[in-house]
Amino acid sequence: MSKKNQIIKNFDPNGLGNIDHIFALPFDKENADLILLPVPWEVTVSYEAGTAKGPEHIKNASVQVDLYQKDIIDAWKMGIHMLPIHEDLFSKSEENRTKAEQYISLLEEGKEDSEEGSDLSKAINTACTEMVEWVKKESLEILKKGKLLGIVGGDHSTPLGAVHALASQNESFGVLQLDAHMDFRKAYENFTYSHASISYNMLQEVPQIEKLVQVGIRDFCEEEVKFAESQGDRVSVFYDEDIKVGMFEGESWTIICDRIIKELPDKVYISFDIDGLRPELCPNTGTPVPGGLSYSEVIYLLTKLVKNGKKIIGFDLNEVAPGENTDWNGNVGARILYRLCNLMGVSQGRLEWDESL
């Protein structure tokens, strides 16, 4: 009997698991099929901070998630493991976040071109570039071992390195972005790898992305709209307002989901900014926006995506931030994360639907 099978035999999914592991599962990086890479980074956040603690917050809340999925057979047996949180990376985030706050103050005063401003900008952009390269390196190591990959942020700048890594193994793929924001700003606040520039950077740096489909968008500037339009068929935006108008006038969510999924190629990377949800589900995220998707709408869309034969090649979940004396944000994030893991497993043939339902 293999070590993994022995672990499965000895584990009770209905009981208390290893609370030091994500979802209290018994797997380690060697015997799990899916590896989660935490990226505790929030240097360029432009409103509220806290998302650097997102991976730890999600992990702590995850032990309360029940492992049973009624439509997926023995979902937990695939094996999910989150790597340890990189304390040096977290420290660098804290250090450079302080520098970013200093630089933004100079920017607001029109002093960004001063010697101090130039030095700060250079230091911050260097640190962010190093973060992107670190994520790419760690992601490649995971992928080369035949593991499935998920990124747990951190702010929305964190998955770019993983997308680069996946692009080295996939000639073309699409990106499904669930988000309140377009993130098409070029070097927002003069930070090349700003959280508000992730989608712009993905399209500019990763030619393997043949299509980007954004869903839930409801906070954006004119420049971002024009950039999206300049991309032609490479970008499709499902604005939250248009979705809601359609539903108010009698269009079903299943029909809207069909339109979304039709825009995507067979291989899909999912980039999930938690603020794509209604703000009552993520009140402590950095830039919450009224409107958005319900939890059930998101789960239905992601499930339908896989049932339509799309293959999830990777994903990220980002912008989850802890609140004072509450686990609510981590609670919601952990449940979305578990479903993302399981749906990826089904799409990759490592788990199966329960066809009896």
Backbone torsions as a table, in degrees:
resi	resn	phi	psi	omega
1	MET	NA	132.0	-179.7
2	SER	-67.9	161.7	179.7
3	LYS	-61.2	-39.9	-179.8
4	LYS	-64.3	-43.8	179.1
5	ASN	-64.0	-34.9	177.5
6	GLN	-65.9	-40.8	177.9
7	ILE	-62.3	-45.5	179.9
8	ILE	-61.5	-42.9	-178.8
9	LYS	-61.8	-35.4	-174.2
10	ASN	-91.5	-2.4	-175.6
11	PHE	-101.9	134.1	177.0
12	ASP	-102.7	106.3	-177.0
13	PRO	-69.5	-10.9	179.2
14	ASN	-95.4	-5.6	-176.1
15	GLY	-109.7	-162.0	-179.0
16	LEU	-85.6	124.4	-178.7
17	GLY	-99.0	-157.5	-179.3
18	ASN	-84.4	100.9	-173.5
19	ILE	-69.9	-5.6	174.8
20	ASP	-84.6	-7.5	-178.8
21	HIS	-109.6	154.5	176.0
22	ILE	-57.9	133.3	-177.9
23	PHE	58.3	16.1	-178.5
24	ALA	58.1	28.3	179.1
25	LEU	-81.7	156.9	-173.8
26	PRO	-91.3	5.3	-171.1
27	PHE	-87.4	151.6	173.0
28	ASP	-114.2	-175.7	-174.0
29	LYS	-67.6	-17.9	-179.4
30	GLU	-84.2	-36.9	-174.1
31	ASN	-108.7	2.3	173.4
32	ALA	-86.1	144.5	176.3
33	ASP	-79.7	-30.5	-175.5
34	LEU	-121.9	127.9	-178.9
35	ILE	-111.3	128.8	176.3
36	LEU	-98.5	126.7	178.8
37	LEU	-103.0	110.2	178.1
38	PRO	-79.3	138.0	-179.8
39	VAL	-128.5	90.5	-175.3
40	PRO	-79.5	79.0	-170.2
41	TRP	-138.5	135.1	179.1
42	GLU	-154.8	37.8	-173.6
43	VAL	-61.2	-40.8	-170.5
44	THR	-100.5	11.2	-179.3
45	VAL	-56.6	140.6	-170.4
46	SER	-111.1	3.7	178.1
47	TYR	-136.8	-98.7	179.2
48	GLU	-95.3	142.9	179.2
49	ALA	-95.5	179.8	176.8
50	GLY	125.4	-17.8	-173.4
51	THR	-70.7	-16.9	175.3
52	ALA	-62.2	-24.9	177.5
53	LYS	-89.8	3.4	-178.7
54	GLY	-56.7	-48.9	-179.2
55	PRO	-57.5	-43.4	178.8
56	GLU	-66.9	-39.6	-179.8
57	HIS	-63.0	-45.0	178.2
58	ILE	-64.3	-44.6	-179.2
59	LYS	-60.0	-44.6	-179.6
60	ASN	-63.5	-39.1	-179.3
61	ALA	-75.7	-24.1	-172.0
62	SER	-65.9	-22.6	-177.8
63	VAL	-68.7	-12.6	178.0
64	GLN	-92.2	-2.6	-178.5
65	VAL	-80.7	123.9	174.7
66	ASP	-71.0	140.0	-170.8
67	LEU	-84.6	-16.5	-176.3
68	TYR	-73.1	131.6	173.7
69	GLN	-121.8	116.4	-170.2
70	LYS	-67.0	-21.2	-178.2
71	ASP	-103.0	-2.4	179.5
72	ILE	-124.6	126.4	-175.6
73	ILE	-70.7	123.9	174.9
74	ASP	43.9	52.9	-174.1
75	ALA	-54.4	-38.8	-174.6
76	TRP	-66.6	-22.8	-174.6
77	LYS	-68.6	-17.3	176.9
78	MET	-58.7	-37.7	-179.0
79	GLY	92.9	118.3	177.2
80	ILE	-128.2	134.6	178.7
81	HIS	-140.3	133.4	173.9
82	MET	-102.4	129.3	178.6
83	LEU	-65.6	158.7	178.6
84	PRO	-60.8	147.9	177.6
85	ILE	-71.0	129.7	-175.0
86	HIS	-79.0	104.2	-173.8
87	GLU	-65.5	-35.0	178.8
88	ASP	-65.0	-38.4	178.9
89	LEU	-65.5	-41.7	177.4
90	PHE	-61.1	-42.8	179.7
91	SER	-63.8	-40.5	177.9
92	LYS	-65.7	-35.3	176.5
93	SER	-63.2	-46.7	-180.0
94	GLU	-61.2	-44.7	-178.7
95	GLU	-62.2	-46.0	-176.0
96	ASN	-80.8	-20.9	173.1
97	ARG	-65.4	-39.6	176.5
98	THR	-61.7	-42.4	178.2
99	LYS	-64.5	-38.7	-179.9
100	ALA	-64.4	-40.1	177.8
101	GLU	-63.0	-39.7	177.1
102	GLN	-64.3	-42.1	-179.3
103	TYR	-66.6	-42.1	-179.7
104	ILE	-62.5	-36.5	176.1
105	SER	-62.7	-41.2	176.5
106	LEU	-66.2	-38.2	179.1
107	LEU	-62.1	-42.7	179.8
108	GLU	-66.3	-26.1	179.4
109	GLU	-92.2	-0.1	-178.3
110	GLY	74.6	22.7	-177.1
111	LYS	-111.9	21.6	-176.7
112	GLU	-65.2	-22.2	-179.2
113	ASP	-90.2	3.3	176.0
114	SER	-67.0	167.7	179.2
115	GLU	-59.9	-42.0	178.1
116	GLU	-63.4	-44.4	179.9
117	GLY	-62.6	-43.4	179.5
118	SER	-63.5	-41.2	179.5
119	ASP	-65.4	-42.3	179.7
120	LEU	-65.0	-45.9	-179.2
121	SER	-59.7	-43.8	179.5
122	LYS	-63.1	-43.8	-178.8
123	ALA	-64.0	-43.0	-178.1
124	ILE	-66.7	-46.4	-179.4
125	ASN	-65.1	-34.2	176.2
126	THR	-65.2	-44.6	-180.0
127	ALA	-62.9	-42.1	-179.4
128	CYS	-67.1	-38.4	176.2
129	THR	-62.1	-41.5	178.4
130	GLU	-63.9	-37.4	176.9
131	MET	-62.8	-45.5	179.2
132	VAL	-59.6	-43.4	-179.9
133	GLU	-67.3	-37.0	178.0
134	TRP	-64.1	-44.4	179.3
135	VAL	-63.3	-40.7	178.7
136	LYS	-62.0	-46.6	-179.3
137	LYS	-61.4	-48.4	-179.3
138	GLU	-64.6	-38.6	179.9
139	SER	-65.0	-42.6	179.5
140	LEU	-62.5	-38.5	178.9
141	GLU	-63.3	-38.9	178.7
142	ILE	-67.0	-46.9	-177.3
143	LEU	-66.2	-37.1	-179.3
144	LYS	-66.6	-19.0	176.9
145	LYS	-89.7	6.5	178.2
146	GLY	78.3	17.1	-179.3
147	LYS	-90.7	154.3	169.6
148	LEU	-80.9	152.2	-170.8
149	LEU	-124.6	132.3	171.2
150	GLY	-134.6	140.9	178.7
151	ILE	-105.4	134.2	176.5
152	VAL	-118.6	107.2	-179.8
153	GLY	-86.5	174.9	16.9
154	GLY	72.6	165.8	178.1
155	ASP	-76.3	177.9	-170.6
156	HIS	-77.1	-0.4	173.3
157	SER	-77.6	-15.7	-168.1
158	THR	-68.0	-28.8	-174.3
159	PRO	-84.6	-4.0	-173.6
160	LEU	-57.1	-42.8	179.8
161	GLY	-62.1	-37.0	178.3
162	ALA	-67.4	-37.8	177.8
163	VAL	-64.3	-39.9	174.6
164	HIS	-59.9	-44.1	-179.6
165	ALA	-62.4	-44.5	179.6
166	LEU	-66.5	-33.0	178.4
167	ALA	-65.8	-25.2	178.4
168	SER	-73.4	-14.0	-178.7
169	GLN	-115.5	-4.6	-178.1
170	ASN	-134.2	121.5	-175.9
171	GLU	-65.6	-33.2	176.9
172	SER	-158.1	150.0	178.8
173	PHE	-163.9	169.0	175.9
174	GLY	-109.1	165.0	176.0
175	VAL	-123.5	126.7	171.8
176	LEU	-102.4	113.8	-178.2
177	GLN	-108.6	117.0	174.3
178	LEU	-99.3	118.4	-166.4
179	ASP	-168.5	153.4	170.2
180	ALA	-83.0	-20.0	-172.5
181	HIS	-120.4	150.4	177.4
182	MET	-72.7	-36.1	-176.7
183	ASP	60.4	38.9	177.5
184	PHE	-102.1	15.6	179.1
185	ARG	-76.5	131.8	179.1
186	LYS	-82.3	115.8	178.1
187	ALA	46.7	60.6	-178.4
188	TYR	-58.7	132.0	-176.9
189	GLU	57.7	26.4	179.9
190	ASN	69.2	17.8	174.7
191	PHE	-99.8	112.4	-175.7
192	THR	-55.4	-45.3	-178.3
193	TYR	-104.9	49.6	176.3
194	SER	-67.0	152.3	174.0
195	HIS	-61.6	-25.5	-179.5
196	ALA	-86.9	4.6	-177.0
197	SER	-120.6	6.5	-172.3
198	ILE	-59.5	-43.5	-177.1
199	SER	-71.0	-39.3	174.4
200	TYR	-58.5	-48.0	-177.8
201	ASN	-66.0	-38.3	178.1
202	MET	-60.6	-45.6	-178.3
203	LEU	-69.2	-34.9	-178.7
204	GLN	-76.2	-35.1	-171.7
205	GLU	-101.6	-15.8	-174.0
206	VAL	-124.0	87.2	-178.3
207	PRO	-65.2	-16.5	178.4
208	GLN	-67.2	-16.6	176.9
209	ILE	-76.2	106.4	-178.7
210	GLU	-86.3	-21.9	-179.0
211	LYS	-153.1	134.5	173.2
212	LEU	-117.1	122.3	178.9
213	VAL	-115.9	119.5	-178.5
214	GLN	-105.6	136.1	-177.0
215	VAL	-131.9	133.7	177.0
216	GLY	93.9	6.6	-174.4
217	ILE	-64.8	130.2	-178.3
218	ARG	-153.0	9.9	178.1
219	ASP	-145.9	109.5	-171.3
220	PHE	-161.5	163.6	178.3
221	CYS	-109.9	167.4	-177.2
222	GLU	-61.0	-38.9	-180.0
223	GLU	-58.8	-38.7	180.0
224	GLU	-68.6	-39.8	178.3
225	VAL	-62.3	-43.8	-179.9
226	LYS	-65.6	-36.7	177.4
227	PHE	-64.3	-44.7	178.6
228	ALA	-58.8	-43.5	179.3
229	GLU	-65.1	-33.1	-179.8
230	SER	-68.2	-18.0	-178.5
231	GLN	-84.8	-5.2	178.2
232	GLY	59.4	-133.4	-176.7
233	ASP	-73.1	-5.5	-179.1
234	ARG	-73.0	-19.9	-178.8
235	VAL	-127.9	131.2	171.3
236	SER	-124.9	130.4	-177.8
237	VAL	-116.6	123.8	174.0
238	PHE	-104.0	92.0	-177.4
239	TYR	-66.3	142.1	-179.5
240	ASP	-58.4	-40.6	-180.0
241	GLU	-60.8	-43.4	-179.6
242	ASP	-66.4	-38.9	177.3
243	ILE	-60.3	-47.3	-177.0
244	LYS	-67.1	-40.5	177.5
245	VAL	-59.6	-44.0	177.9
246	GLY	-59.6	-42.7	-179.7
247	MET	-69.9	-39.0	178.2
248	PHE	-62.4	-30.5	-177.3
249	GLU	-95.6	12.0	170.4
250	GLY	105.5	1.9	178.9
251	GLU	-79.7	133.5	-177.4
252	SER	-79.6	154.9	177.1
253	TRP	-64.6	-32.5	-179.8
254	THR	-65.9	-36.3	177.6
255	ILE	-68.7	-40.0	177.5
256	ILE	-63.4	-42.6	178.4
257	CYS	-61.6	-39.7	177.7
258	ASP	-59.3	-40.5	179.5
259	ARG	-66.7	-40.4	178.5
260	ILE	-61.9	-50.7	-175.7
261	ILE	-64.8	-35.0	180.0
262	LYS	-61.0	-27.2	-178.6
263	GLU	-76.1	-14.0	-172.8
264	LEU	-98.2	145.0	174.0
265	PRO	-74.5	-176.6	-174.9
266	ASP	-67.0	-36.4	178.7
267	LYS	-99.0	132.9	-173.9
268	VAL	-135.7	133.5	168.2
269	TYR	-102.4	134.4	-179.1
270	ILE	-106.3	122.6	175.6
271	SER	-113.0	110.3	-171.2
272	PHE	-113.3	102.6	169.8
273	ASP	-86.7	124.1	-173.6
274	ILE	-59.6	-22.2	179.6
275	ASP	-75.2	0.3	168.6
276	GLY	-66.0	-22.0	177.4
277	LEU	-80.5	165.9	172.6
278	ARG	-59.2	140.9	-173.8
279	PRO	-62.0	-22.7	177.2
280	GLU	-68.0	-16.1	177.2
281	LEU	-90.3	-14.8	-178.5
282	CYS	-148.3	56.7	-173.0
283	PRO	-63.2	-20.3	-176.6
284	ASN	-101.8	4.9	175.8
285	THR	-63.5	159.6	-170.6
286	GLY	-61.2	-39.7	-177.3
287	THR	-135.8	70.6	179.9
288	PRO	-67.0	146.8	-177.9
289	VAL	-135.0	135.0	176.4
290	PRO	-56.5	154.2	-176.7
291	GLY	91.6	-155.5	175.5
292	GLY	101.6	-177.5	-174.7
293	LEU	-94.8	148.7	173.2
294	SER	-81.1	163.1	176.5
295	TYR	-58.4	-46.0	-177.2
296	SER	-65.1	-36.9	178.1
297	GLU	-63.5	-42.1	179.3
298	VAL	-65.1	-46.9	-179.5
299	ILE	-61.8	-40.3	178.5
300	TYR	-62.8	-46.3	179.8
301	LEU	-60.5	-48.2	-177.8
302	LEU	-64.7	-40.0	178.4
303	THR	-65.6	-43.6	-180.0
304	LYS	-64.8	-35.1	177.1
305	LEU	-56.1	-47.9	-178.7
306	VAL	-72.0	-38.4	179.1
307	LYS	-66.8	-18.4	175.2
308	ASN	-89.6	10.7	172.6
309	GLY	87.8	9.7	177.8
310	LYS	-77.4	142.8	-179.0
311	LYS	-104.0	118.1	178.3
312	ILE	-81.9	115.9	-177.0
313	ILE	-93.4	-10.8	179.4
314	GLY	173.2	168.6	178.8
315	PHE	-159.3	163.2	168.8
316	ASP	-135.0	151.7	171.2
317	LEU	-128.2	120.5	-172.9
318	ASN	-138.7	173.5	177.1
319	GLU	68.2	17.4	170.8
320	VAL	-79.1	128.5	-178.9
321	ALA	-132.1	141.2	179.8
322	PRO	-71.3	148.5	173.6
323	GLY	-106.8	163.6	-178.8
324	GLU	-71.0	121.8	177.9
325	ASN	59.7	32.7	177.3
326	THR	-148.6	143.4	175.6
327	ASP	-104.6	10.1	-169.9
328	TRP	-59.0	-46.4	-178.4
329	ASN	-63.2	-42.5	177.3
330	GLY	-68.0	-35.2	178.8
331	ASN	-60.5	-49.7	178.5
332	VAL	-65.2	-45.8	-179.1
333	GLY	-60.7	-41.0	-179.0
334	ALA	-63.6	-39.1	-179.7
335	ARG	-70.2	-38.5	175.0
336	ILE	-65.5	-41.3	179.8
337	LEU	-61.5	-43.9	-179.7
338	TYR	-62.8	-42.0	179.0
339	ARG	-66.8	-39.7	176.3
340	LEU	-58.8	-44.9	179.0
341	CYS	-59.5	-47.8	-176.0
342	ASN	-68.7	-39.4	178.1
343	LEU	-66.4	-37.4	175.0
344	MET	-62.7	-40.6	178.0
345	GLY	-60.8	-41.9	177.7
346	VAL	-64.4	-46.1	-176.3
347	SER	-64.8	-25.8	-179.9
348	GLN	-94.9	3.8	177.9
349	GLY	77.9	16.1	179.8
350	ARG	-97.3	-11.2	173.5
351	LEU	-136.5	164.6	-177.7
352	GLU	-129.4	147.1	171.3
353	TRP	-66.9	150.3	170.5
354	ASP	-84.4	100.0	-174.9
355	GLU	-71.5	-8.1	-179.6
356	SER	-76.8	-14.4	-178.0
357	LEU	-80.7	NA	NA
